Amino acid sequence: MHKKWVGIDFGAKNRRTTAYCWQENALLHVELCPAKIDVDAWLYQEMIKAGVQAVFIDAPLSLPKIYFDPEDTQSTHHYRRADIELKAMSPLFLGGLTARAIALASKLKKSQIACYETYPKAVRNQRFSGKERQEALVDLQKSASVQIENISSLSVHAQDSVFAWFAGYMYMQKQSLIFGRQEEGQIFL
């Protein structure tokens, strides 16, 4: 089935902490990665097989610009402008996850799949007034006129993939909140 966009909570390479969310009619579905596989390869194949046009991924897709432009004064050696604005973790602190996400995004882009960075916690804070997860998910359903499959039993990772999907929904509605600088890396909410 063709999926216009998906939300991805990107997790550990060999654990079941990666999930992606997509819409089918008025229902949101979440797929958690299988156990004991190469998550990056699985996720890439899932996106290709589904005919995805865009992904909204909860993982840093760039490094602070200062590494490429030593004269840059708007980032530090640890944080990009978007990280500072949203009080997000440093891409460097996330290390291997950041490197894997950048590699996956590069591979997806070569396959004509657009990649956008998002941050589910900030989606909740900015779009749902910082409400607790379950309450924010209920509000999300109303806002996007969708139902979330198995809403009460979703793991934290599955929930974050739904918030990442919502960042994509807002982007498609041309209502994104965008943080950071284009030349360094932006976060879409």
N, C-alpha and C positions, 0 to 999 in steps of 0.2 A: 504494500500500500504506500502511496506517495504521501510524504509528510512535508508540509511547507517549511516548518521550523520545529526545532525541539529545544527543550531546556535540559542542560546536563549538569549534574552535580558530579564533579570529577574527583575521584578518590584514589586510594592506594592501588598500586599496580597489580597486585595479586590477591586482593581481598574483595569482598562483596560490598564495597563502599561507593561504587560508581552507579549512578542511576540516570535514566533519561525519561523525559516526559513529552508526550505528543497528544495532539487533539485529533479525535475521530468523531465527526459530527459534533454533538454538544457534550462529548464525554472526554475527559482527560485520562489517559492511561500512563502508567509508569512501569518501566522495565528495569529491574535490578540486574547487574551483571552476574553471570554464572560464577560459581566458585572455581578456584584453581585454574584460571586461564590468564592469558595476557590481555588485560583489560583494554589497553590502547588499541591492539589489533582488532579485538572484538568490537569496540566502539566504532572504529573506522569502518569496518565491514557492515555494521548495522546501519550507519548513516548512508553508505553507498547503496545498500540493498533497498533502503526505504525511499531513496530519491529525495533526500532532504536538500533544501535550498539554503538553509541557514541554521547555525547552532548558536545558542546563548549559553556559554559555559562558565561555571563557577570555578575559575582558576585564572591566575595571572597569564596574560598572553604577551607580555613585554617586560623589559627591565627598565630601571630608571635611566633617563636620557643621558645623565651625566657620564655613563659608561661609553657613550658614543660621541658625546660633545662635552669635553671637560670644562668648557666655559659656561655650561648651563647652570642657571642659578635657581630654577624652579623645582628641581628635584634634589634629592640627596643621594648618597651612596646606598641607602636602604629603601627609600620610598619614592614612588612616582607621585606626581601631583594628585592623581585620582586617589591613591592610597591615603594621602594626607587629608584630602577633602572628606573622605568617607571613614577615616580612622580604621582602615583595613590593614591586614597583615602585610608585611614586606614580601615582595616576590622572592627576595633572597632568603628570607627565613623559611619559605616554603620549598626552596631549593630544587630538589629532584622533581617535585610535582610541577613546578613552574617550567622546568626544562621539558618535561613530557608534554605538558599542555601546549607549549610553543611548537614542539615538533608535530603534535597531532594537528594543530591548527594549520600549520604549513602544508601538511599532507592533504587536509581537507580542502584548503584553498586551491591546491593544484587540481583537485577534482571538482572545481567550480562550486564549492560549498562555502558560503560566507561565514566567518566566525566573529562573534562579538563576546567580549568579556562582560560578565555580570557578577553580582554579589548578593545572594539571597537574603542575608541578614539586612543589608541596606534596602533591598526591595521591601521587606517587612517594615523597616523603620520609616522609609520615605513614603511608601504607598499605602501602608496600613497602620500608620501612627504607632509603630513599634509594638503592636498587639502580639500576644502570645501566638505561637504557631497555629494551633487549631482554630482559634478565633480569626486569625488572618486568612487561613485557608477558606473558611466559610465566606468571608467578605470577598475573597478572590473569585469564588464561584459566582457570586452576585455580579461583581464588576465585569467579568468576562462572559457572563451568561453560559456557563458550563457547569457540569457536575464532575467531581473528581472520583474516579473509581476507587473503592475501598478506602475512603478518606480517613476513617478512624483507625485503620491499622497500618498506615504508612510509616516507614522508618524515617528518621531524621534526614537521611540521604535522599529518600524518595520525596519527602516534603521539599527539600531544597531544590530538587529538579523541577518541581511544580512552580516554585517561585522564580526559577530561571526561565521556565516556559513563559511565565507572566511578563518578565522583562521583554521577551520576544513579542508577546501580544501587544504590549505598549509600543514597541518599536514599529510593528506593522500598522498600528493605529496612528503613527506619526506623533506619538505623545511621550517619547522617551525622555527621561531625565538623564543627562549625560554629564559625567564627571571626568576631569582630567583634560589632557591636551592631546589633540589628534596625532601630533608628531611623536608623542611618547607612549601613548596607550590610553584608551578611554574605557570607562566602565559605564554600561548602559543599565538603567533601572526602569 
